[in-house]
Amino acid sequence: MRIAVIGAGGVGGYFGARLAAGGSDVVFGVRGAQRDAFATSGIRLRSGLGDLHIEKPVLLDADSGTFDVVLLCTKLWGLAEAAEGLRPLLGESTGVVPLQNGVDAEYIVAGILGPAHVIGGVAYIAGDI
């Protein structure tokens, strides 16, 4: 299963790193300083459930192709823009799981990508970068 994690901060970084460490094919969509940090230092998690280090996370680029699942972990205020940018990542049956604070995320994404792609998601985690 190919998984894209868009917005790999505290929430996306945690779930993406855990999935990658478990053997899943995970690609991280990050920008700016976060992308530079992932490229040079990898991803380090410090957690009561066990620490880990993904030394060379795979970063999203123009040739990444489509995914089975997209974890959409941006801030709510950036959700619509991020959802618009997902179209090249979607196959016919790709599921997009928005993980934001608030109750509108699913509806925002469904309005942009269509309801057939949206899978409601809930995450309960305290995390920071």
C-alpha atoms as an extended CHARMM CRD file, in Angstrom:
* protein
*
       129  EXT
         1         1  MET       CA              0.0000000000        0.0000000000        0.0000000000  PROA      1               0.0000000000
         2         2  ARG       CA              1.3780000000        3.4130000000       -1.0000000000  PROA      2               0.0000000000
         3         3  ILE       CA              0.7160000000        6.1580000000        1.5150000000  PROA      3               0.0000000000
         4         4  ALA       CA              1.3340000000        9.8810000000        1.0850000000  PROA      4               0.0000000000
         5         5  VAL       CA              1.5000000000       12.0500000000        4.1810000000  PROA      5               0.0000000000
         6         6  ILE       CA              0.8300000000       15.6700000000        3.3110000000  PROA      6               0.0000000000
         7         7  GLY       CA              1.7970000000       18.0670000000        6.0670000000  PROA      7               0.0000000000
         8         8  ALA       CA              4.2010000000       16.0100000000        8.1330000000  PROA      8               0.0000000000
         9         9  GLY       CA              4.3970000000       18.1350000000       11.2690000000  PROA      9               0.0000000000
        10        10  GLY       CA              3.4870000000       16.8490000000       14.7240000000  PROA      10              0.0000000000
        11        11  VAL       CA              0.5280000000       14.7070000000       13.6120000000  PROA      11              0.0000000000
        12        12  GLY       CA              1.5350000000       13.7120000000       10.0740000000  PROA      12              0.0000000000
        13        13  GLY       CA              5.1750000000       13.2390000000       11.0260000000  PROA      13              0.0000000000
        14        14  TYR       CA              4.2330000000       10.9050000000       13.8490000000  PROA      14              0.0000000000
        15        15  PHE       CA              1.8230000000        8.6930000000       11.9210000000  PROA      15              0.0000000000
        16        16  GLY       CA              3.9500000000        8.7070000000        8.7690000000  PROA      16              0.0000000000
        17        17  ALA       CA              7.1050000000        7.7430000000       10.6450000000  PROA      17              0.0000000000
        18        18  ARG       CA              5.3150000000        4.9450000000       12.4970000000  PROA      18              0.0000000000
        19        19  LEU       CA              3.8900000000        3.6010000000        9.2240000000  PROA      19              0.0000000000
        20        20  ALA       CA              7.2990000000        3.8110000000        7.5020000000  PROA      20              0.0000000000
        21        21  ALA       CA              9.0370000000        2.1010000000       10.4270000000  PROA      21              0.0000000000
        22        22  GLY       CA              6.4270000000       -0.6670000000       10.1950000000  PROA      22              0.0000000000
        23        23  GLY       CA              7.3500000000       -1.3120000000        6.5730000000  PROA      23              0.0000000000
        24        24  SER       CA              4.7160000000        0.6930000000        4.7020000000  PROA      24              0.0000000000
        25        25  ASP       CA              5.6480000000        2.5570000000        1.5060000000  PROA      25              0.0000000000
        26        26  VAL       CA              5.3310000000        6.1390000000        2.8050000000  PROA      26              0.0000000000
        27        27  VAL       CA              6.1140000000        9.3540000000        0.9440000000  PROA      27              0.0000000000
        28        28  PHE       CA              6.2040000000       12.6510000000        2.8470000000  PROA      28              0.0000000000
        29        29  GLY       CA              4.8920000000       15.8770000000        1.3450000000  PROA      29              0.0000000000
        30        30  VAL       CA              6.5770000000       18.7300000000        3.1920000000  PROA      30              0.0000000000
        31        31  ARG       CA              7.7680000000       22.1940000000        2.1690000000  PROA      31              0.0000000000
        32        32  GLY       CA             10.3360000000       24.7890000000        3.0940000000  PROA      32              0.0000000000
        33        33  ALA       CA             12.4380000000       24.3680000000        6.2170000000  PROA      33              0.0000000000
        34        34  GLN       CA             10.6180000000       21.1570000000        7.1460000000  PROA      34              0.0000000000
        35        35  ARG       CA             11.5660000000       19.6000000000        3.7870000000  PROA      35              0.0000000000
        36        36  ASP       CA             15.1940000000       20.6720000000        4.2730000000  PROA      36              0.0000000000
        37        37  ALA       CA             15.2460000000       19.1540000000        7.7690000000  PROA      37              0.0000000000
        38        38  PHE       CA             13.7420000000       15.8570000000        6.5510000000  PROA      38              0.0000000000
        39        39  ALA       CA             16.2760000000       15.6920000000        3.6970000000  PROA      39              0.0000000000
        40        40  THR       CA             19.3070000000       16.3670000000        5.8780000000  PROA      40              0.0000000000
        41        41  SER       CA             18.4130000000       14.8680000000        9.2660000000  PROA      41              0.0000000000
        42        42  GLY       CA             15.5200000000       12.5100000000        8.6190000000  PROA      42              0.0000000000
        43        43  ILE       CA             12.6340000000       12.1540000000       11.0600000000  PROA      43              0.0000000000
        44        44  ARG       CA             13.1730000000       11.5180000000       14.7790000000  PROA      44              0.0000000000
        45        45  LEU       CA             10.3560000000       10.5670000000       17.0860000000  PROA      45              0.0000000000
        46        46  ARG       CA             10.5830000000       10.6760000000       20.8300000000  PROA      46              0.0000000000
        47        47  SER       CA              7.6160000000        8.8750000000       22.3050000000  PROA      47              0.0000000000
        48        48  GLY       CA              6.5180000000        6.9100000000       25.3190000000  PROA      48              0.0000000000
        49        49  LEU       CA              5.6900000000        4.1660000000       22.8190000000  PROA      49              0.0000000000
        50        50  GLY       CA              9.3020000000        4.0210000000       21.6360000000  PROA      50              0.0000000000
        51        51  ASP       CA             11.6820000000        6.3690000000       19.8730000000  PROA      51              0.0000000000
        52        52  LEU       CA             12.6800000000        5.9430000000       16.2460000000  PROA      52              0.0000000000
        53        53  HSD       CA             14.7070000000        7.5710000000       13.5010000000  PROA      53              0.0000000000
        54        54  ILE       CA             13.8390000000        7.4110000000        9.8060000000  PROA      54              0.0000000000
        55        55  GLU       CA             17.2020000000        8.4150000000        8.3570000000  PROA      55              0.0000000000
        56        56  LYS       CA             16.1600000000        8.8730000000        4.7190000000  PROA      56              0.0000000000
        57        57  PRO       CA             12.4260000000        9.5290000000        4.4490000000  PROA      57              0.0000000000
        58        58  VAL       CA             11.0930000000        9.4760000000        0.8950000000  PROA      58              0.0000000000
        59        59  LEU       CA              9.9810000000       12.9730000000       -0.0900000000  PROA      59              0.0000000000
        60        60  LEU       CA              7.1850000000       13.7810000000       -2.5060000000  PROA      60              0.0000000000
        61        61  ASP       CA              8.1930000000       15.0830000000       -5.9200000000  PROA      61              0.0000000000
        62        62  ALA       CA              6.6320000000       15.5480000000       -9.3540000000  PROA      62              0.0000000000
        63        63  ASP       CA              7.3280000000       11.9080000000      -10.2570000000  PROA      63              0.0000000000
        64        64  SER       CA              5.8180000000       10.3160000000       -7.1310000000  PROA      64              0.0000000000
        65        65  GLY       CA              2.7300000000        9.0450000000       -8.9500000000  PROA      65              0.0000000000
        66        66  THR       CA             -0.5230000000        8.0060000000       -7.3140000000  PROA      66              0.0000000000
        67        67  PHE       CA             -1.2380000000        6.5950000000       -3.8680000000  PROA      67              0.0000000000
        68        68  ASP       CA             -3.6770000000        4.2180000000       -2.2240000000  PROA      68              0.0000000000
        69        69  VAL       CA             -4.1430000000        6.4990000000        0.7910000000  PROA      69              0.0000000000
        70        70  VAL       CA             -3.3330000000       10.1460000000        1.4750000000  PROA      70              0.0000000000
        71        71  LEU       CA             -3.1460000000       11.3280000000        5.0740000000  PROA      71              0.0000000000
        72        72  LEU       CA             -3.9140000000       15.0440000000        4.8210000000  PROA      72              0.0000000000
        73        73  CYS       CA             -2.4040000000       16.5620000000        7.9600000000  PROA      73              0.0000000000
        74        74  THR       CA             -2.1470000000       20.2730000000        7.2110000000  PROA      74              0.0000000000
        75        75  LYS       CA             -3.5600000000       22.9690000000        9.4500000000  PROA      75              0.0000000000
        76        76  LEU       CA             -7.2640000000       23.6060000000        8.8430000000  PROA      76              0.0000000000
        77        77  TRP       CA             -6.5770000000       27.0730000000        7.4190000000  PROA      77              0.0000000000
        78        78  GLY       CA             -4.4110000000       25.5080000000        4.6700000000  PROA      78              0.0000000000
        79        79  LEU       CA             -6.6850000000       22.5520000000        3.9740000000  PROA      79              0.0000000000
        80        80  ALA       CA             -8.4580000000       23.8020000000        0.8320000000  PROA      80              0.0000000000
        81        81  GLU       CA             -5.1960000000       24.7560000000       -0.8770000000  PROA      81              0.0000000000
        82        82  ALA       CA             -3.6210000000       21.4260000000        0.0590000000  PROA      82              0.0000000000
        83        83  ALA       CA             -6.6520000000       19.4810000000       -1.1820000000  PROA      83              0.0000000000
        84        84  GLU       CA             -6.5000000000       21.2990000000       -4.5390000000  PROA      84              0.0000000000
        85        85  GLY       CA             -2.8970000000       20.1490000000       -4.9120000000  PROA      85              0.0000000000
        86        86  LEU       CA             -3.7390000000       16.4830000000       -4.3190000000  PROA      86              0.0000000000
        87        87  ARG       CA             -5.2760000000       15.7290000000       -7.7240000000  PROA      87              0.0000000000
        88        88  PRO       CA             -2.0270000000       14.3560000000       -9.2660000000  PROA      88              0.0000000000
        89        89  LEU       CA             -1.6840000000       11.9340000000       -6.3230000000  PROA      89              0.0000000000
        90        90  LEU       CA             -5.1250000000       10.3950000000       -6.6810000000  PROA      90              0.0000000000
        91        91  GLY       CA             -5.9620000000        7.1780000000       -8.4510000000  PROA      91              0.0000000000
        92        92  GLU       CA             -9.5110000000        6.0450000000       -9.0790000000  PROA      92              0.0000000000
        93        93  SER       CA             -9.8850000000        4.5550000000       -5.5940000000  PROA      93              0.0000000000
        94        94  THR       CA             -7.4620000000        6.6660000000       -3.5260000000  PROA      94              0.0000000000
        95        95  GLY       CA             -8.7690000000        7.4370000000       -0.0450000000  PROA      95              0.0000000000
        96        96  VAL       CA             -7.9740000000       10.8260000000        1.4820000000  PROA      96              0.0000000000
        97        97  VAL       CA             -8.0540000000       10.9800000000        5.2850000000  PROA      97              0.0000000000
        98        98  PRO       CA             -8.1550000000       14.5630000000        6.5960000000  PROA      98              0.0000000000
        99        99  LEU       CA             -6.7690000000       14.8710000000       10.1390000000  PROA      99              0.0000000000
       100       100  GLN       CA             -7.4820000000       18.4170000000       11.3580000000  PROA      100             0.0000000000
       101       101  ASN       CA             -9.0700000000       20.0690000000       14.3620000000  PROA      101             0.0000000000
       102       102  GLY       CA            -12.7130000000       20.8560000000       13.7390000000  PROA      102             0.0000000000
       103       103  VAL       CA            -15.6750000000       19.1390000000       12.1550000000  PROA      103             0.0000000000
       104       104  ASP       CA            -15.5770000000       20.6760000000        8.6680000000  PROA      104             0.0000000000
       105       105  ALA       CA            -12.4480000000       19.0490000000        7.2250000000  PROA      105             0.0000000000
       106       106  GLU       CA            -14.2210000000       16.1220000000        5.5400000000  PROA      106             0.0000000000
       107       107  TYR       CA            -16.7380000000       18.4470000000        3.8940000000  PROA      107             0.0000000000
       108       108  ILE       CA            -14.0680000000       20.8570000000        2.6620000000  PROA      108             0.0000000000
       109       109  VAL       CA            -12.0710000000       18.0550000000        1.0610000000  PROA      109             0.0000000000
       110       110  ALA       CA            -15.1950000000       16.3710000000       -0.3740000000  PROA      110             0.0000000000
       111       111  GLY       CA            -16.2400000000       19.6540000000       -1.9520000000  PROA      111             0.0000000000
       112       112  ILE       CA            -12.9100000000       19.8470000000       -3.7650000000  PROA      112             0.0000000000
       113       113  LEU       CA            -12.0920000000       16.2030000000       -4.5860000000  PROA      113             0.0000000000
       114       114  GLY       CA            -15.5180000000       14.5810000000       -4.4370000000  PROA      114             0.0000000000
       115       115  PRO       CA            -16.9840000000       12.5370000000       -1.5940000000  PROA      115             0.0000000000
       116       116  ALA       CA            -15.8850000000        9.1950000000       -3.0760000000  PROA      116             0.0000000000
       117       117  HSD       CA            -12.2640000000        9.9850000000       -2.1260000000  PROA      117             0.0000000000
       118       118  VAL       CA            -12.8670000000       11.1110000000        1.4670000000  PROA      118             0.0000000000
       119       119  ILE       CA            -12.4920000000        8.8430000000        4.4900000000  PROA      119             0.0000000000
       120       120  GLY       CA            -13.3320000000       10.5060000000        7.8000000000  PROA      120             0.0000000000
       121       121  GLY       CA            -10.4640000000       10.4470000000       10.2500000000  PROA      121             0.0000000000
       122       122  VAL       CA             -9.8840000000       11.1660000000       13.9100000000  PROA      122             0.0000000000
       123       123  ALA       CA             -6.5240000000       11.3500000000       15.6460000000  PROA      123             0.0000000000
       124       124  TYR       CA             -5.9290000000       11.7480000000       19.3360000000  PROA      124             0.0000000000
       125       125  ILE       CA             -2.3240000000       12.7480000000       19.8170000000  PROA      125             0.0000000000
       126       126  ALA       CA             -0.3200000000       15.4730000000       21.4850000000  PROA      126             0.0000000000
       127       127  GLY       CA              2.6990000000       16.2720000000       19.3520000000  PROA      127             0.0000000000
       128       128  ASP       CA              5.0090000000       19.0590000000       18.3310000000  PROA      128             0.0000000000
       129       129  ILE       CA              7.9100000000       19.6590000000       16.0280000000  PROA      129             0.0000000000
